[in-house]
Each structure stands twice: as C-alpha cells, then as structure tokens.
Amino acid sequence: QVQLVESGGGLVQAGGSLRLSCAASGRTFSNYAMGWFRQAPGKEREFVAVISKSGSSTSYPDSVKGRFTISRDNAKNTVYLQMNSLKPEDTADDYCAASSLPFLPVAPTVFNFWGQGTPVTVTS
C-alpha cells in the first residue's frame, strides 16, 4: 500500500514554469518506477514522464520532451516534475503514479498506485 500526494499545481501564463511534487508513504519507495500522467476534460489519461526505480533512466513523450523533467529523491520519498515553457495544451489534472514493474512503464494500466491529482492551468 502506497499513498501518493501531489502538490505544486496552479495557474500560470503560457511560457511559465511549475514544479510538481509527489510525496510517497512507506519504506519501499525505491521499489517503484514513478510516473506522471495528465488528464484534460473529455480526454483520456496521457503519459507525461516516467523515471526508473533508481532514477537512472527517464522517458517522455514527444509532446513534453525538452520542456519537462522528471526526477526523484529516494531518500525523501519524493518525485518531481519540472515543467518549463508551459503551453495552454498542458492544462490538465496531473497525477503521479507508482509501478512495481522492473522496467520503464508508460501505460497507466501497469501503475499500481495513484495520487489524487493536482490541477495545472496554463492561460494564453
């Protein structure tokens, strides 16, 4: 059982930046790959970023590559998503999630635990 709590969402203008945090409970944080997903109204949940258990590997879709950076601090049981050069298309509820798979997962179906989400709104 892993409890995930996101924070850091908010309202920003296009071109601005936000840093999301996801705090995890428990003593086994390093046993999980951690991912970020987002979901806009009327759309399916979309993969945003993932980081391996050790933090040595990351993956991003083309839509955010070069703008977003995922990182983790296993000593603090926390994963981060630095979002730069934000666009109105980035407006969504952002969720962090944990997967126990031994490789970089990107499908939401293989993530075992989810946070409640934090809203990100980017205005023109």
DSSP file with accessible surface (Angstrom, degrees, kcal/mol):
  #  RESIDUE AA STRUCTURE BP1 BP2  ACC     N-H-->O    O-->H-N    N-H-->O    O-->H-N    TCO  KAPPA ALPHA  PHI   PSI    X-CA   Y-CA   Z-CA
    1    1 A Q              0   0  196      0, 0.0     2,-0.5     0, 0.0   112,-0.1   0.000 360.0 360.0 360.0 119.4    0.0    0.0    0.0
    2    2 A V        -     0   0   16    110,-0.1     2,-0.5    96,-0.1   112,-0.2  -0.983 360.0-154.0-122.9 128.1    1.5    3.3   -1.2
    3    3 A Q        -     0   0  104     -2,-0.5    22,-1.9   110,-0.1     2,-0.4  -0.893  13.1-168.0-101.9 127.3   -0.1    6.6   -0.6
    4    4 A L  E     -A   24   0A   1     -2,-0.5   112,-0.5   110,-0.4     2,-0.5  -0.959   6.2-174.4-119.5 133.1    0.8    9.4   -3.1
    5    5 A V  E     -A   23   0A  75     18,-2.0    18,-2.5    -2,-0.4     2,-0.2  -0.970   9.3-156.9-131.4 116.9    0.1   13.0   -2.6
    6    6 A E  E     +A   22   0A  17     -2,-0.5     2,-0.3    16,-0.2    16,-0.2  -0.573  17.2 166.3 -88.9 155.1    0.7   15.6   -5.4
    7    7 A S  E     +A   21   0A  64     14,-2.2    14,-2.7    -2,-0.2   111,-0.1  -0.967  40.9  67.9-156.1 165.5    1.3   19.3   -4.9
    8    8 A G        +     0   0   37      1,-0.3    11,-0.3    -2,-0.3    14,-0.1   0.346  60.3 134.3 104.9  -6.1    2.5   22.3   -6.8
    9    9 A G        +     0   0   26     12,-0.1    -1,-0.3     9,-0.1     2,-0.3  -0.225  23.8 124.5 -69.4 166.2   -0.2   22.7   -9.4
   10   10 A G  E     -d  120   0B  28    109,-0.7   111,-2.8   108,-0.1     2,-0.5  -0.987  57.4 -53.6 171.9-164.7   -1.6   26.1  -10.1
   11   11 A L  E     +d  121   0B 123     -2,-0.3     2,-0.3   109,-0.2   111,-0.2  -0.913  53.1 161.4-108.9 124.5   -2.4   28.8  -12.7
   12   12 A V  E     -d  122   0B  25    109,-2.7   111,-2.5    -2,-0.5     2,-0.2  -0.952  36.4-109.9-138.7 158.9    0.4   30.1  -14.9
   13   13 A Q  E >   -d  123   0B 146     -2,-0.3     3,-2.3   109,-0.2    73,-0.2  -0.519  52.5 -80.4 -83.1 155.3    0.7   32.0  -18.1
   14   14 A A  T 3  S+     0   0   49    109,-2.6    73,-0.2     1,-0.3    -1,-0.1  -0.293 120.5  30.5 -54.0 136.8    2.0   30.4  -21.3
   15   15 A G  T 3  S+     0   0   54     71,-3.2    70,-0.6     1,-0.3    -1,-0.3   0.236  98.8 114.6  93.4 -11.6    5.7   30.2  -21.2
   16   16 A G    <   -     0   0   26     -3,-2.3    70,-2.4    70,-0.2     2,-0.3  -0.091  57.9-122.2 -83.1-174.4    5.9   30.0  -17.5
   17   17 A S        -     0   0   61     67,-0.2     2,-0.3    68,-0.2    67,-0.2  -0.931  18.9-175.0-133.6 152.0    7.0   27.1  -15.2
   18   18 A L  E     - B   0  83A  26     65,-2.2    65,-3.3    -2,-0.3     2,-0.5  -0.986  13.9-149.3-140.6 149.7    5.7   24.9  -12.5
   19   19 A R  E     - B   0  82A 127     -2,-0.3     2,-0.3   -11,-0.3    63,-0.2  -0.966  15.9-160.7-122.1 113.4    7.3   22.3  -10.3
   20   20 A L  E     - B   0  81A   0     61,-2.9    61,-2.2    -2,-0.5     2,-0.3  -0.681   3.8-161.5 -91.7 146.2    5.1   19.5   -9.2
   21   21 A S  E     -AB   7  80A  27    -14,-2.7   -14,-2.2    -2,-0.3     2,-0.4  -0.943   7.5-164.5-125.1 149.6    5.9   17.3   -6.2
   22   22 A a  E     -AB   6  79A   0     57,-2.1    57,-2.1    -2,-0.3     2,-0.5  -0.948   8.7-159.9-135.5 113.1    4.6   13.8   -5.3
   23   23 A A  E     -AB   5  78A  50    -18,-2.5   -18,-2.0    -2,-0.4     2,-0.4  -0.810   9.5-159.6 -96.9 131.3    5.2   12.6   -1.8
   24   24 A A  E     -A    4   0A  13     53,-2.9   -20,-0.2    -2,-0.5     2,-0.1  -0.858   6.8-138.6-113.1 145.1    5.0    8.9   -1.1
   25   25 A S        +     0   0   52    -22,-1.9     3,-0.2    -2,-0.4    52,-0.0  -0.395  57.5  44.3 -89.0 171.0    4.5    7.0    2.1
   26   26 A G  S    S-     0   0   44      1,-0.2     3,-0.3    -2,-0.1    -2,-0.1  -0.066  83.7 -88.3  89.8 175.5    6.2    3.8    3.2
   27   27 A R  S    S+     0   0  234      1,-0.2     3,-0.2     2,-0.1    -1,-0.2   0.315 109.6  68.9-106.6   5.4    9.7    2.5    3.2
   28   28 A T    >   +     0   0   55     -3,-0.2     3,-2.0     1,-0.2     4,-0.2  -0.016  52.5 125.4-117.1  29.1    9.7    0.9   -0.2
   29   29 A F  G >  S+     0   0    6      1,-0.3     3,-1.7    -3,-0.3    -1,-0.2   0.875  71.7  59.5 -55.8 -39.2    9.6    3.9   -2.5
   30   30 A S  G 3  S+     0   0   59      1,-0.3    -1,-0.3    -3,-0.2    -2,-0.1   0.575  90.9  70.8 -71.2  -6.7   12.7    2.8   -4.3
   31   31 A N  G <  S+     0   0   88     -3,-2.0     2,-0.4     2,-0.0    -1,-0.3   0.469  93.2  72.0 -83.6  -1.9   10.9   -0.4   -5.4
   32   32 A Y  S <  S-     0   0   34     -3,-1.7     2,-0.3    21,-0.2    68,-0.2  -0.939  73.0-136.5-122.4 134.0    8.7    1.6   -7.7
   33   33 A A  E     -E   99   0B   1     66,-2.8    66,-2.8    -2,-0.4     2,-0.4  -0.637  33.9-141.1 -70.5 144.4    9.1    3.3  -11.0
   34   34 A M  E     -EF  98  51B   1     17,-2.0    17,-2.5    -2,-0.3     2,-0.3  -0.938  21.3-177.1-119.0 136.7    7.3    6.6  -10.7
   35   35 A G  E     -EF  97  50B   0     62,-2.8    62,-2.2    -2,-0.4     2,-0.4  -0.861  19.7-141.9-129.7 160.0    5.3    8.3  -13.4
   36   36 A W  E     +EF  96  49B   0     13,-2.9    12,-2.5    -2,-0.3    13,-1.8  -0.985  23.0 175.6-118.8 136.1    3.4   11.4  -14.2
   37   37 A F  E     -EF  95  47B   0     58,-2.9    58,-3.3    -2,-0.4     2,-0.3  -0.902  11.1-156.1-131.1 160.5    0.2   11.4  -16.2
   38   38 A R  E     -EF  94  46B  13      8,-2.3     8,-3.5    -2,-0.3     2,-0.4  -0.981   3.8-164.2-139.4 154.1   -2.3   14.1  -17.0
   39   39 A Q  E     -E   93   0B  61     54,-2.0    54,-2.3    -2,-0.3     6,-0.1  -0.956   4.6-163.4-142.5 118.3   -5.9   14.2  -18.0
   40   40 A A    >   -     0   0   22      4,-0.4     3,-2.3    -2,-0.4    52,-0.1  -0.625  46.4 -74.9 -93.3 157.6   -7.8   17.1  -19.6
   41   41 A P  T 3  S+     0   0  125      0, 0.0    -1,-0.1     0, 0.0     3,-0.1  -0.273 118.8   7.1 -55.0 130.1  -11.6   17.3  -19.6
   42   42 A G  T 3  S+     0   0   92      1,-0.2     2,-0.3    -3,-0.1    -3,-0.0   0.498 112.2 102.1  78.0   4.2  -13.0   14.9  -22.1
   43   43 A K  S <  S-     0   0  147     -3,-2.3    -1,-0.2     1,-0.1     2,-0.1  -0.802  73.9-103.5-120.1 160.9   -9.7   13.3  -22.9
   44   44 A E        -     0   0  172     -2,-0.3    -4,-0.4     1,-0.1     2,-0.2  -0.374  51.4 -83.9 -75.0 158.6   -8.0   10.0  -21.9
   45   45 A R        -     0   0   81     -6,-0.1     2,-0.4    -2,-0.1    -6,-0.2  -0.455  51.7-150.4 -65.1 132.7   -5.3    9.9  -19.3
   46   46 A E  E     -F   38   0B  78     -8,-3.5    -8,-2.3    -2,-0.2     2,-0.2  -0.889  12.4-119.1-116.9 133.6   -2.0   10.8  -21.0
   47   47 A F  E     +F   37   0B  34     -2,-0.4   -10,-0.2   -10,-0.2     3,-0.1  -0.460  34.9 167.4 -66.5 135.3    1.5    9.7  -20.2
   48   48 A V  E     -     0   0B   0    -12,-2.5     2,-0.3     1,-0.4   -11,-0.2   0.713  57.0 -21.9-117.9 -45.4    3.8   12.6  -19.3
   49   49 A A  E     -F   36   0B   0    -13,-1.8   -13,-2.9    11,-0.2    -1,-0.4  -0.978  48.4-164.6-166.5 154.5    7.0   11.2  -17.8
   50   50 A V  E     -FG  35  59B   0      9,-1.6     9,-1.8    -2,-0.3     2,-0.4  -0.993   3.5-163.3-146.5 149.3    8.5    8.2  -16.0
   51   51 A I  E     -FG  34  58B   4    -17,-2.5   -17,-2.0    -2,-0.3     7,-0.2  -0.993  25.2-114.5-134.3 140.9   11.6    7.6  -14.0
   52   52 A S    >   -     0   0   17      5,-2.6     3,-0.6    -2,-0.4   -18,-0.1  -0.102  36.7 -96.7 -69.9 170.7   13.1    4.2  -13.1
   53   53 A K  T 3  S+     0   0   67      1,-0.3   -21,-0.2   -22,-0.1    -1,-0.1   0.869 125.8  37.6 -57.9 -39.8   13.4    2.9   -9.6
   54   54 A S  T 3  S-     0   0   84    -23,-0.1    -1,-0.3    20,-0.0    20,-0.1   0.609 110.8-117.9 -86.7 -14.2   17.0    4.1   -9.1
   55   55 A G  S <  S+     0   0   29     -3,-0.6    -2,-0.1     2,-0.2    17,-0.1   0.487  82.9 117.3  88.1   5.8   16.4    7.3  -11.1
   56   56 A S  S    S+     0   0   93      1,-0.1     2,-0.4    -5,-0.1    -3,-0.0   0.685  70.1  43.8 -81.0 -19.6   19.0    6.4  -13.7
   57   57 A S        +     0   0   56      2,-0.0    -5,-2.6     0, 0.0     2,-0.3  -0.971  60.7 177.2-130.7 144.8   16.5    6.3  -16.6
   58   58 A T  E     -G   51   0B  64     -2,-0.4     2,-0.3    -7,-0.2    -7,-0.2  -0.937   7.6-164.1-138.5 162.2   13.7    8.5  -17.8
   59   59 A S  E     +G   50   0B  45     -9,-1.8    -9,-1.6    -2,-0.3   -11,-0.0  -0.994   6.7 179.7-149.5 145.0   11.3    8.6  -20.7
   60   60 A Y        -     0   0   34     -2,-0.3   -11,-0.2   -11,-0.2     2,-0.1  -0.988  28.7-114.7-141.0 149.7    9.0   11.3  -22.1
   61   61 A P    >>  -     0   0   30      0, 0.0     4,-1.6     0, 0.0     3,-1.5  -0.431  38.5-106.2 -77.2 162.5    6.5   11.6  -24.9
   62   62 A D  T 34 S+     0   0  139      1,-0.3     0, 0.0     2,-0.2     0, 0.0   0.802 114.1  70.4 -59.7 -27.9    7.4   14.0  -27.8
   63   63 A S  T 34 S+     0   0   50      1,-0.2    -1,-0.3     3,-0.0   -15,-0.0   0.753 116.5  19.4 -64.4 -24.8    4.7   16.4  -26.5
   64   64 A V  T X> S+     0   0    0     -3,-1.5     3,-2.5   -16,-0.1     4,-2.2   0.486  88.9 127.5-122.2  -7.8    6.8   17.3  -23.4
   65   65 A K  T 3< S+     0   0  119     -4,-1.6     4,-0.1     1,-0.3   -16,-0.0  -0.267  81.0  16.8 -57.8 131.6   10.3   16.3  -24.3
   66   66 A G  T 34 S+     0   0   80      2,-0.5    -1,-0.3     1,-0.1     3,-0.1   0.218 125.2  59.6  89.9 -15.4   12.7   19.1  -23.8
   67   67 A R  T <4 S+     0   0   29     -3,-2.5    17,-2.0     1,-0.2     2,-0.3   0.720  98.7  52.0-110.4 -36.0   10.3   21.0  -21.7
   68   68 A F  E  <  -C   83   0A   3     -4,-2.2    -2,-0.5    15,-0.2     2,-0.4  -0.806  59.4-168.2-108.0 148.2    9.5   18.7  -18.7
   69   69 A T  E     -C   82   0A  74     13,-2.3    13,-3.0    -2,-0.3     2,-0.4  -0.987   5.8-157.5-137.1 125.0   12.0   16.9  -16.5
   70   70 A I  E     +C   81   0A   5     -2,-0.4     2,-0.3    11,-0.2    11,-0.2  -0.795  21.1 163.8 -98.4 142.8   11.2   14.2  -14.0
   71   71 A S  E     -C   80   0A  49      9,-1.7     9,-3.0    -2,-0.4     2,-0.3  -0.955  17.4-153.9-148.5 166.3   13.4   13.5  -11.0
   72   72 A R  E     -C   79   0A  31     -2,-0.3     2,-0.5     7,-0.3     7,-0.2  -0.995  13.1-156.3-146.2 152.6   13.3   11.7   -7.8
   73   73 A D  E > > -C   78   0A  54      5,-2.9     5,-1.8    -2,-0.3     3,-1.1  -0.902  10.0-172.3-126.9  97.8   14.9   11.7   -4.4
   74   74 A N  G > 5S+     0   0   49     -2,-0.5     3,-0.5     1,-0.3   -44,-0.2   0.792  84.4  61.0 -65.4 -27.7   14.5    8.3   -2.8
   75   75 A A  G 3 5S+     0   0   96      1,-0.2    -1,-0.3    -3,-0.1   -46,-0.0   0.788 113.6  37.1 -67.2 -26.8   15.8    9.5    0.5
   76   76 A K  G < 5S-     0   0  136     -3,-1.1    -1,-0.2     2,-0.2    -2,-0.2   0.353 105.6-126.6-103.8   2.0   12.9   11.9    0.7
   77   77 A N  T < 5 +     0   0   37     -3,-0.5   -53,-2.9    -4,-0.5     2,-0.4   0.898  68.1 129.0  52.6  45.1   10.3    9.5   -0.9
   78   78 A T  E   < -BC  23  73A  19     -5,-1.8    -5,-2.9   -55,-0.2     2,-0.4  -0.986  44.5-164.1-136.9 139.6    9.5   12.2   -3.4
   79   79 A V  E     -BC  22  72A   0    -57,-2.1   -57,-2.1    -2,-0.4     2,-0.3  -0.939  15.8-158.9-119.2 146.4    9.3   12.5   -7.2
   80   80 A Y  E     -BC  21  71A  29     -9,-3.0    -9,-1.7    -2,-0.4     2,-0.4  -0.867  14.4-158.7-124.6 155.5    9.2   15.8   -9.0
   81   81 A L  E     -BC  20  70A   0    -61,-2.2   -61,-2.9    -2,-0.3     2,-0.6  -0.918  10.0-161.6-134.0 108.4    8.1   17.1  -12.4
   82   82 A Q  E     -BC  19  69A  59    -13,-3.0   -13,-2.3    -2,-0.4     2,-0.6  -0.821  10.6-166.6 -87.9 121.1    9.7   20.4  -13.5
   83   83 A M  E     +BC  18  68A   1    -65,-3.3   -65,-2.2    -2,-0.6     2,-0.3  -0.942  10.6 174.3-116.2 115.5    7.5   21.9  -16.2
   84   84 A N        +     0   0   59    -17,-2.0   -67,-0.2    -2,-0.6   -68,-0.2  -0.765  59.0  23.1-115.4 163.4    9.0   24.7  -18.3
   85   85 A S  S    S-     0   0   69    -70,-0.6    -1,-0.2    -2,-0.3   -68,-0.2   0.910  84.7-159.2  49.5  49.1    7.8   26.6  -21.3
   86   86 A L        -     0   0    2    -70,-2.4   -71,-3.2    -3,-0.2   -70,-0.2  -0.250   8.3-159.2 -65.0 145.4    4.2   25.7  -20.5
   87   87 A K    >   -     0   0   91    -73,-0.2     3,-2.4   -72,-0.1     4,-0.2  -0.846  32.9-110.4-120.2 156.2    1.6   25.8  -23.2
   88   88 A P  G >  S+     0   0   45      0, 0.0     3,-1.8     0, 0.0    34,-0.3   0.839 117.3  66.6 -55.1 -30.1   -2.2   26.1  -22.9
   89   89 A E  G 3  S+     0   0  134      1,-0.3   -49,-0.0   -49,-0.0    -3,-0.0   0.621  88.3  67.8 -66.1 -14.0   -2.3   22.5  -24.2
   90   90 A D  G <   +     0   0    3     -3,-2.4     2,-0.3     2,-0.0    -1,-0.3   0.492  69.9 121.7 -82.6  -4.8   -0.6   21.4  -20.9
   91   91 A T    <   +     0   0   46     -3,-1.8     2,-0.3    -4,-0.2    30,-0.2  -0.448  41.2 104.5 -63.4 122.7   -3.8   22.3  -19.0
   92   92 A A  E    S- H   0 120B   7     28,-2.1    28,-2.8    -2,-0.3     2,-0.6  -0.968  77.2 -79.2-178.0 169.5   -4.9   19.2  -17.2
   93   93 A D  E     -EH  39 119B  72    -54,-2.3   -54,-2.0    -2,-0.3     2,-0.4  -0.853  49.5-146.5 -85.8 125.8   -5.1   17.4  -13.8
   94   94 A D  E     -EH  38 118B   1     24,-2.9    24,-2.2    -2,-0.6     2,-0.4  -0.836  16.0-170.9-102.3 133.2   -1.7   15.9  -13.2
   95   95 A Y  E     -E   37   0B  34    -58,-3.3   -58,-2.9    -2,-0.4     2,-0.3  -0.938  13.9-147.4-122.7 140.1   -1.3   12.6  -11.4
   96   96 A a  E     -E   36   0B   0     -2,-0.4    19,-2.3   -60,-0.2     2,-0.3  -0.773  23.2-176.7 -99.4 155.1    1.7   10.8  -10.1
   97   97 A A  E     -EI  35 114B   0    -62,-2.2   -62,-2.8    -2,-0.3     2,-0.4  -0.985  18.6-136.5-150.5 156.1    1.7    7.0  -10.0
   98   98 A A  E     -EI  34 113B   0     15,-2.1    14,-2.1    -2,-0.3    15,-1.5  -0.949  15.2-171.9-121.8 136.8    3.8    4.1   -8.9
   99   99 A S  E     -E   33   0B   0    -66,-2.8   -66,-2.8    -2,-0.4    12,-0.2  -0.989  18.7-156.8-128.4 137.8    4.6    0.9  -10.8
  100  100 A S        +     0   0   58     -2,-0.4    11,-0.1    10,-0.3    -1,-0.1   0.408  54.2 124.9 -91.3   3.1    6.4   -2.2   -9.5
  101  101 A L        -     0   0   51      9,-0.4   -68,-0.3     1,-0.1    -2,-0.1  -0.322  68.2-125.5 -64.5 145.3    7.4   -3.3  -13.0
  102  102 A P  S    S+     0   0  109      0, 0.0     2,-0.3     0, 0.0    -1,-0.1   0.084  88.2  44.6 -83.9  27.2   11.2   -3.9  -13.4
  103  103 A F  S    S-     0   0  128    -70,-0.0   -70,-0.1   -50,-0.0    -2,-0.1  -0.926 106.5 -65.7-153.4 175.6   11.4   -1.6  -16.4
  104  104 A L        -     0   0   54     -2,-0.3     2,-0.3   -54,-0.1   -52,-0.1  -0.571  53.9-163.4 -73.5 109.4   10.2    1.8  -17.5
  105  105 A P        +     0   0    3      0, 0.0    -6,-0.1     0, 0.0   -54,-0.1  -0.674  22.2 171.2 -92.8 149.3    6.4    1.6  -17.8
  106  106 A V        +     0   0   68     -2,-0.3   -59,-0.1   -71,-0.1   -57,-0.1   0.488  50.8  94.8-129.6 -13.0    4.3    4.1  -19.7
  107  107 A A    >   -     0   0   40      1,-0.1     3,-1.7   -60,-0.0     4,-0.2  -0.687  68.8-140.1 -84.8 131.5    0.9    2.6  -19.8
  108  108 A P  G >  S+     0   0   47      0, 0.0     3,-1.5     0, 0.0    -1,-0.1   0.794  96.8  69.9 -60.7 -24.6   -1.4    3.7  -17.0
  109  109 A T  G 3  S+     0   0  130      1,-0.3    -2,-0.0     3,-0.0     0, 0.0   0.690  95.2  53.2 -68.3 -18.9   -2.8    0.2  -16.6
  110  110 A V  G <  S+     0   0   52     -3,-1.7     2,-0.5   -11,-0.0    -9,-0.4   0.329  84.2  99.8-100.7   8.3    0.5   -1.1  -15.1
  111  111 A F    <   -     0   0   10     -3,-1.5   -12,-0.3    -4,-0.2     3,-0.1  -0.845  56.0-163.5 -94.5 127.6    0.8    1.6  -12.4
  112  112 A N        +     0   0   84    -14,-2.1     2,-0.4    -2,-0.5   -13,-0.2   0.807  66.9  34.7 -82.4 -34.4   -0.4    0.2   -9.1
  113  113 A F  E     -I   98   0B  43    -15,-1.5   -15,-2.1  -112,-0.1     2,-0.4  -0.958  62.9-168.7-131.4 146.1   -1.0    3.3   -7.1
  114  114 A W  E     -I   97   0B  76     -2,-0.4  -110,-0.4   -17,-0.2   -17,-0.2  -0.965  15.8-133.4-135.0 144.9   -2.2    6.8   -7.9
  115  115 A G        -     0   0    9    -19,-2.3  -110,-0.2    -2,-0.4     3,-0.1  -0.301  34.5-106.2 -82.2 178.5   -2.4   10.2   -6.3
  116  116 A Q        -     0   0  160   -112,-0.5  -111,-0.1     1,-0.2   -21,-0.1   0.631  62.1-115.3 -84.7 -13.3   -5.5   12.3   -6.3
  117  117 A G        -     0   0   24    -21,-0.1   -22,-0.2     1,-0.0    -1,-0.2   0.028  15.0-125.5  99.3 154.5   -4.1   14.8   -8.8
  118  118 A T  E     - H   0  94B  14    -24,-2.2   -24,-2.9  -111,-0.1     2,-0.2  -0.997  29.3-118.5-136.9 132.4   -3.1   18.4   -8.8
  119  119 A P  E     - H   0  93B  70      0, 0.0  -109,-0.7     0, 0.0     2,-0.5  -0.521  22.3-167.8 -79.5 139.3   -4.6   20.9  -11.4
  120  120 A V  E     -dH  10  92B   1    -28,-2.8   -28,-2.1  -111,-0.2     2,-0.5  -0.993   6.1-177.2-123.0 122.0   -2.4   22.7  -13.9
  121  121 A T  E     -d   11   0B  60   -111,-2.8  -109,-2.7    -2,-0.5     2,-0.5  -0.986   4.4-170.8-123.6 124.1   -3.9   25.6  -15.8
  122  122 A V  E     -d   12   0B   7     -2,-0.5     2,-0.2   -34,-0.3  -109,-0.2  -0.963   9.7-159.0-117.8 119.5   -2.0   27.4  -18.5
  123  123 A T  E      d   13   0B  56   -111,-2.5  -109,-2.6    -2,-0.5    -2,-0.0  -0.634 360.0 360.0 -98.4 156.0   -3.5   30.6  -19.9
  124  124 A S              0   0  131     -2,-0.2    -1,-0.1  -111,-0.2   -37,-0.0  -0.373 360.0 360.0 -75.0 360.0   -2.7   32.3  -23.2
